[in-house]
Amino acid sequence: MSLKEKHAEIIAELEPFDDPQERFQYIIDCAKSAPSLPESLRREEFLVEGCTSQLWLVPAFENGICNFRVDADAVIAKGIALLICNYFDGAAPEEIIADDADFLASVGIDQHLSPNRRNGLANLVAKIHAFAQSCR
């Protein structure tokens, strides 16, 4: 599935929630049901700088596509990071580099985050882009 298709899918998934609190509750519920990273991957090298909570991104590159695993010690950070990582997961480096994950603004998520959380998520996207750039 292309990133454009994923973009449309995420918007369709989150648009029905008119209330930002309901939208965040849905994201939190997704985070609670997502698997955690094993302790062996919760290493300094995978930490995303600038996030209020501890957020780990574990990237991989195989057969021309990038894959991402993520975890955090706060469910809201984990939920939003999951959205971002699931969005970019399975895409080619060139497609990732050309996309800025603007779907968060489209569904009204980034407007309701603290500046520190927005900074952390921007750093997550930057780290994903940097990894994709290294795989070219």
PAGU-624840 format. One record per atom (N, C-alpha, C, CB): x, y, z; residue in three letters. Coordinates in steps of 0.1 Angstrom, whole numbers, plus 5000, padded with zeros to 4 digits. Each point is the difference from the previous one (the first is absolute). Glycine has a CB too. Example, Ala and Ser with C-alpha at 12.3 -4.5 7.8 and 13.67 -1.06 7.14 Angstrom:
// PAGU-624840
513249435078ALA 499150125000ALA 500950125000ALA 498149885012ALA 501550234981SER 500950115000SER 499250115008SER 501249944978SER 
// end
This chain:
// PAGU-624840
500849885000MET 499250125000MET 500950125000MET 498149885012MET 501650224979SER 500850125000SER 499750095012SER 500049994974SER 500950115028LEU 499850095011LEU 498750094997LEU 502550005004LEU 497250034984LYS 498750074997LYS 498849925004LYS 501150124981LYS 499049755017GLU 498949915004GLU 499949995015GLU 500249874978GLU 501050125028LYS 500049995015LYS 499550135006LYS 501949854999LYS 498450274995HIS 499650135005HIS 498450005000HIS 502150114990HIS 497349854999ALA 498650004998ALA 499449905010ALA 500150064976ALA 500549835027GLU 499549905009GLU 500050055014GLU 500849824985GLU 500350255019ILE 500150055014ILE 498950115002ILE 502549955000ILE 497450144990ILE 498950105001ILE 498749945002ILE 501450164986ILE 498349745005ALA 498749935001ALA 499849935014ALA 500049974975ALA 501049985031GLU 500049945013GLU 499750095011GLU 501649834991GLU 499050295008LEU 500050105011LEU 498950114999LEU 502449955003LEU 497250084985GLU 499050104997GLU 498749995008GLU 501050024978GLU 498549865023PRO 498749985007PRO 500050065014PRO 499649804986PRO 501550215021PHE 500150055013PHE 500050165000PHE 501349795007PHE 497650264995ASP 499950155000ASP 500650065012ASP 497949984988ASP 502149965023ASP 500550055013ASP 501549955001ASP 497749995011ASP 503250114991PRO 501449975001PRO 500349905011PRO 500550224991PRO 498849785020GLN 500149915011GLN 499749864995GLN 499550185017GLN 499549804975GLU 499649874995GLU 501149944991GLU 497650065002GLU 502950034990ARG 501149974990ARG 501349955008ARG 499150174983ARG 501249915027PHE 501249965008PHE 499749875008PHE 500650245002PHE 498249745003GLN 499749875007GLN 500149884990GLN 498450135015GLN 501249894973TYR 500249904990TYR 501549974997TYR 497850074989TYR 503050035010ILE 501449994999ILE 500749935012ILE 500050204985ILE 499549845027ILE 500549935012ILE 499649865000ILE 499950225012ILE 498949744984ASP 499649865000ASP 500849924991ASP 497750075005ASP 502749994983CYS 500849934990CYS 501449985007CYS 498850104980CYS 501750005027ALA 501349985006ALA 500049895010ALA 500550254996ALA 498549745012LYS 499949905011LYS 500049864994LYS 498850175014LYS 500649824974SER 499949864995SER 501249974991SER 497550025000SER 503450074997ALA 501249984992ALA 501149935008ALA 499450204986ALA 501349715008PRO 501149945007PRO 501150105004PRO 499549794987PRO 501150185024SER 501150085005SER 501349944994SER 498850065022SER 502250034978LEU 501349964995LEU 500749925012LEU 500350204985LEU 500449695011PRO 500749935011PRO 501150105006PRO 499649774988PRO 500750205024GLU 501050085007GLU 501350014993GLU 498949945021GLU 501549964972SER 501250004992SER 500150114989SER 500249755005SER 498650304991LEU 500050104990LEU 499750145006LEU 499249834984LEU 500650185028ARG 499850135007ARG 501450065004ARG 497749935009ARG 503150094980ARG 501450055002ARG 500150154996ARG 500849774995ARG 500250295010GLU 500350144998GLU 500050044985GLU 501350005022GLU 499349914970GLU 500150034986GLU 498650014993GLU 502249885000GLU 496850065006PHE 498750014994PHE 499150105006PHE 500249764995PHE 500250315015LEU 499250115006LEU 499950124990LEU 500849935023LEU 498050134977VAL 499750124993VAL 500250115009VAL 498349884984VAL 502650215012GLU 500350125009GLU 498850104999GLU 502549974996GLU 497450115015GLY 499150115001GLY 498549965003GLY 501550104984GLY 498349785019CYS 498649965004CYS 499950015015CYS 499849844980CYS 499050195024THR 499750015015THR 500249875006THR 498350184996THR 501249714998SER 500249875005SER 501149934993SER 497649995006SER 502849894999GLN 501049924992GLN 499349934988GLN 501349975022GLN 499250064967LEU 499549944987LEU 501149944993LEU 498250184999LEU 501649694997TRP 501049924993TRP 499549984986TRP 500849895021TRP 500050124969LEU 499849974986LEU 501049904995LEU 499050234996LEU 500649655000VAL 500949904995VAL 499749984985VAL 500149885023VAL 500850184969PRO 499849994985PRO 500749874995PRO 499850254999PRO 499749714989ALA 500749894993ALA 499850024985ALA 499649845019ALA 501350114973PHE 500050024986PHE 500249864994PHE 500850245000PHE 498249714992GLU 500249874994GLU 499250004986GLU 500349895023GLU 500350054967ASN 499349994987ASN 499550134995ASN 499449775006ASN 501350344996GLY 499750134994GLY 498950075008GLY 500749914979GLY 498950045032ILE 499050085008ILE 500450025014ILE 498249904985ILE 501350205021CYS 500350035014CYS 498949955009CYS 501250214993CYS 499249745019ASN 499049965010ASN 500350065013ASN 499749784988ASN 499350255020PHE 500250075012PHE 499249945011PHE 500450214988PHE 500349785024ARG 499349955012ARG 500250125010ARG 500449754996ARG 498650265013VAL 500150125009VAL 499449965013VAL 499850164981VAL 500649915030ASP 499549985013ASP 500250125008ASP 500349754999ASP 499050285011ALA 500150115009ALA 499649975014ALA 499750164981ALA 500749925029ASP 499649975013ASP 498750085004ASP 502449965006ASP 497150114984ALA 498750075002ALA 499049964989ALA 501250205011ALA 497649764992VAL 499149944990VAL 499650104989VAL 499249855017VAL 500750284986ILE 499750104990ILE 501150014990ILE 498550125016ILE 502749894989ALA 501250014991ALA 500149874992ALA 501250155016ALA 498649744990LYS 500149874992LYS 498949994990LYS 500949895020LYS 497950164983GLY 498949994990GLY 500350094988GLY 498449955019GLY 502050174983ILE 500350094989ILE 501249954992ILE 499050195013ILE 502049764994ALA 501249954994ALA 499649884991ALA 501550095019ALA 497649834986LEU 499549884993LEU 499450044987LEU 499749885021LEU 499450234980LEU 499450054987LEU 501150044990LEU 498050085014LEU 503049994991ILE 501050054990ILE 500849884995ILE 500250215013ILE 500249704996CYS 500849884995CYS 499349914991CYS 501350025021CYS 497449954983ASN 499249924991ASN 499850064986ASN 498849915020ASN 501150224980TYR 499950084988TYR 501249984991TYR 498650175012TYR 502649844993PHE 501249994992PHE 500549864998PHE 500650225009PHE 498949685000ASP 500449874999ASP 499749934987ASP 499749995025ASP 501349954969GLY 499849934987GLY 500250084988GLY 498549865012GLY 501950274990ALA 500250094989ALA 501550004995ALA 498150145008ALA 502149904980ALA 501450014995ALA 500650135005ALA 499449874979ALA 501950145022PRO 500750125006PRO 499650124992PRO 501849865007PRO 498150144980GLU 499750124992GLU 498650055004GLU 501549924981GLU 497549995020GLU 498750045004GLU 499950065014GLU 499149824985GLU 501750135024ILE 500050055014ILE 500650145000ILE 500249775009ILE 500950254984ILE 500750134999ILE 499150114995ILE 502249884998ILE 496950084992ALA 499250104993ALA 498750035008ALA 500949914978ALA 498950035034ASP 498850025007ASP 500250055014ASP 499049824987ASP 500250275018ASP 500350075013ASP 499049955011ASP 500950194988ASP 498249715009ALA 499149955010ALA 499050115004ALA 501749835008ALA 497850254983ASP 499150115003ASP 498649955004ASP 501350144985ASP 498549735014PHE 498649955004PHE 499750035014PHE 500349824984PHE 500750215025LEU 499750035014LEU 499250135001LEU 502149885007LEU 498350224985ALA 499350134999ALA 498649984994ALA 502250124999ALA 497749794991SER 498849984993SER 498949945009SER 501349964979SER 499149975031VAL 499049945009VAL 500050075014VAL 500349784988VAL 500350335013GLY 499950085012GLY 500849955012GLY 497950074991GLY 503249855007ILE 500749955011ILE 501050095005ILE 499649784991ILE 501250285000ASP 501250085005ASP 499550135007ASP 501449904981ASP 497450155016GLN 499650125006GLN 499749995015GLN 499050064978GLN 500849815026HIS 499649985014HIS 501249945008HIS 497649964992HIS 503650055003LEU 501149955007LEU 500850115006LEU 500149804984LEU 500650175027SER 500850105006SER 501250034991SER 499349935023SER 501450184978PRO 501150034992PRO 501149905001PRO 499550245002PRO 500749705010ASN 501049905002ASN 499749874992ASN 500550095022ASN 498249874978ARG 499649884993ARG 500150034985ARG 498449935019ARG 501250184976ARG 500150044986ARG 501549994996ARG 497950155001ARG 502949905007ASN 501550004997ASN 500549855000ASN 500350235011ASN 499349694998GLY 500449865000GLY 499549934988GLY 499950005024GLY 498950024971LEU 499549944988LEU 500650054988LEU 497849965011LEU 502550174988ALA 500850054989ALA 501449944999ALA 498850225002ALA 501849755010ASN 501349935001ASN 499849864995ASN 500850155019ASN 498149784984LEU 499849874996LEU 499949994984LEU 498849955021LEU 500550154973VAL 499950004986VAL 501450034994VAL 497550085001VAL 503250015005ALA 501450034995ALA 500949885001ALA 499750245007ALA 500149685004LYS 500949885001LYS 499649904990LYS 500250045024LYS 498549954973ILE 499549904989ILE 500650054987ILE 497949955013ILE 502050184984HIS 500650054987HIS 501549984999HIS 498250175000HIS 502549855011ALA 501449985000ALA 500449864997ALA 500250195017ALA 499049714989PHE 500249864998PHE 499849974985PHE 499349955024PHE 499650104971ALA 499649984986ALA 501150054991ALA 497650015005ALA 502950114998GLN 501150064992GLN 501349915000GLN 499150235006GLN 501149715006SER 501249915001SER 499949874992SER 500450105023SER 498349874973CYS 499849874993CYS 499950024985CYS 498749925020CYS 501550204975ARG 500050034986ARG 501149944993ARG 498850205004ARG 
// end
